[in-house]
């Protein structure tokens, strides 16, 4: 099987991660119930005529994808694979509200057309005039991981050489407030703001100089803490990696009661530096793509921004990173990267 | 009639998300489709729904739309003549 490498990574997030050469140098303190992404100047990437019908997720996705291709010096990918938990929720809300307020009459086409989850992948393809394999995965907190897994399989089986893959979610205006209310009913809920973002990557089966390898990944919908530990042991064993060889563990902690899963995973890696990121990116179904972006930058730059550090164990070189994410005790994922 | 033309320009900008335009940018005789505002077939559907919802005018013949949506001036004349709301 072919190996899989990450050629480029681009993130639009609540932090200044897009229009900068720095790496989380200036941190925006995010607080409150919801936090919007730090939007780039879309006009640099999307023609005005095309952008007027695009909702936030589409604009973020198309822009991040465009820059990821640019950074990888790639004009046409062999596949476009997108993961999104909530899809174009803004237009979905608009369309459903119109149905109610207009008593099922006077429905306009734009919010309906743009409300489907695959709008982001479709708009990227339209912009590139790319007729290659195009798929969108909608699987809650495993949406991005499912897309990445598909990309990995395509490359490993030599069905493509360069794949554009990304995770994207937008806040929307209404449903998110109800979700927030549910989270805030007691202290065991999610302790970071809900947010949004788009992180896109070009993954390839051709190794470039100083390439970052996506060694392996594993997903699992439900697991007890014991089962999680078993899965983790099996994952490391399969990849012939001892726990001490993991330099950095990146955990998707969001402060809720289910962070015990991260404590459980963390206990395996006493000598590893542990990082967290959702206090910077906010929580959303595809927030783990921000985690992968951070891991890529850390391996590339050999530098860990201080705000990411949860538990510091100084390491001279960072060669191996394990990402672990879960949401509400479900949708567990491991991603193993190597320099 | 001037008020109606102003109202139509505001509605078109808002409903079709013409972010780059202001009311002052749209002349009464500017073409709405093609070289003018550059509207397309999806916008035509949006305009048909707007006519029905806001003015009680139902367009049944698509060919009629080609003529009515020529410019703000033509559209305003048509609405003033046919409006039920």
Interface residues (C-beta under 8 A of the other chain):
Chain A: X48 X49 X51 X52 X53 X102 X105 X106 X107 X108 X109 X110 X113
Chain B: X15 X16 X17 X18 X19 X20 X38 X42 X45 X46 X49 X52 X53
